[in-house]
Amino acid sequence: MEKQTAGRDALGDFAPKFAALNDDVLFGEVWAREDKLSPKLRSIITVSALIGKGMVTDALKFHLQSARKNGVSKQEMAELLTHIAFYAGWPNAWAAFPMAKDVYADDTTPESHGGFFGLGQPNDAFAKYFIGQSYLNPVTKPDDPLAIFNVTFEPGCRNNWHIHHATSGGGQILICVDGEGWYQEEGKPARALKPGDIVEIPPEVKHWHGAAKDSWFSHLAFELPGENTSNEWCEPVGDDVYLAL
């Protein structure tokens, strides 16, 4: 997570110790323990706890916004609040729904996706190698030796199996920046992806990547320099493989 300063901004002069505990311990240490619980799961737990206590306040709105950034889709949030209602009380969940609707209000438009680096344009030049709609936003200049693109996939969208060839160097690195997705190498189990995950793809490895079926997904794609580099596009990822994930 990005460095939190809310405690110091609100209480730095009045209660500096409390502010430090909020910013440095709660967010700086507990939330940073991604090897124990993912940010998405921590967001789900926090939203559930706040609604269970009836705290439909600015704190809940902050954590709803964080939940969205951490990959909780609009559909998942609606299901989460519905589930909470049976355990935390119908009025508590009912009161939280308007705030959640406000946080996810722009979630229906493509322009609301793409993460920090933006959606870009429809990836028409490579559309024949994708199932579903994808978008491409260049991050580096066209003449930069290290090409970086922000690639965004609509829910259910994925690219075909493909191979990055190179006689030396080459390959690709993915840094996930928004939503939830999948990566799979031939002969290996698929790997679920969330913001902050990094995938290193060596040359000559057949693989595919794309969005989860119910979530938008964006990653930065770093095309690593090498000699005699090329990209070989192979067969599509069929529904029999994708829907079984």
Buried (B, 14 or more C-beta within 10 A) or exposed (E): BEEBEBBBEEBBEEBEEBBBBBBBEBBBEEBEEBEEBBBBBBBBEBBBBBBBEBBBEEEBBBBBBBBBBBBBBBEBBBEBBEEBBEEBBEEBBEBBBEBBBEBBEEBEEEEEBBBEBBBBEEBEEBEEBBBBBBBBBBBEEEEEEEBBBBBBBBBBBBBBBBBBBBEEEBBBBBBBBBBBBBBBBEEEEBBBBBBBBEBEBEBEBBBBBBBBBEBBBBBBBBBBBBEEBEEEBBEBBEEEBBEEE
